[in-house]
Amino acid sequence: VWGVPVGEARPAELPVLLESVDTSSREAFLKAYIRHRGTNLPEKATTTCRAAYPRGFQSAFAEAVSEVTGERASAGSDAVTVSAAAMRNLGLVEK
């Protein structure tokens, strides 16, 4: 689904499909990825998405979150941290 490899593949960038879809479709991809990879800390709305993907994927994902939500997401070497404000804008936590 979404052109994301399944199994041992480690994508270096976001699926090319995302370049040609509307914002609501990009948002659906982000929500699906966050629900799959996201880890919430108790009492916090900030989420960390961990994956052993190259830094380019992490950076592109953080950039996509920022573009779609207008809020902050930051890429690290093995994870993307999605701010509480971005999570709220995506409808993944209560406002």
N, C-alpha and C positions, 0 to 999 in steps of 0.2 A: 504494500500500500504506500502511496505517496512517492514511490521510487526510492525508498530507503532500503538498503541491503539488509537481508535477514541472515542471521548466523554470525560467522566470524568476521565478516567484512567490516572495515573501519573507514567510513566515508570521510573524505578530506574536505568536503563542502556540502552545503545543503542540496537537496534534490533539485535538479534543473527545472523540474515542473513548477516549482514555486516562483520562478521568474515570469511565468505567463498566466498566473491566476490572480483573481481579485483579492482584496484585503481580507474578506471574510473566509476565503479558502486558506490563506496564509495563517489566519488566526486559528482555524480548525487544526492545522498541522501543529502549530505551537502548543495548543491545548493537549493534543494527543501525545506529543513528545513529553511535555511536562508531567502529564498524568502517568506516563510510563516510567520516566527516569527521575522524577522529582522526589525529593525527601524534605518533608517539613519538620521543623523543630517544634516541640510542644510550645504552645502559647505564642508562636510567631507565624506571620503570614509569608515571610520570605522563604523561598524555596531554592534548594540546590539540586541541579541536575548533573549527575555524575555519569561519565562515559569515557571509556578508553579510546576516544577519537582524537585525531590530530587537532592541534591548536587552531588551525584554519576553520574547522567545523565549529569548534566552541565559539570562536570570534564571530563567525557568520550567524550562528544561532542567537547570540547575545544581541547582535545588530538587528536581526529580524524582530526580536522581542521589543527592542526600543522603537523601531519603526512602526510596528503595529499598535503598540500600546501608548507610545509617547512618554514612556517611563523608563527607568534605569534597569539594565541587566549588565552584568560584567562577566567576562570570560577569564578563566584561570587555566592552568595547564591541564587539569583533568575534570573541570566542572564549569558550569555556568550558574551564577547566582542571579535569580530573578527577584527583583525587589517586591516588597509587599504591595506597592502602588501598581506595579505591572500585573501582579497576580489578581488584584481587585479589578483592574481594567479588563482582564481576560475572563472575569467571572468565576475564577477558581477559588476565591475565598469570599467570605461575607464582607460587605462594605462597612 
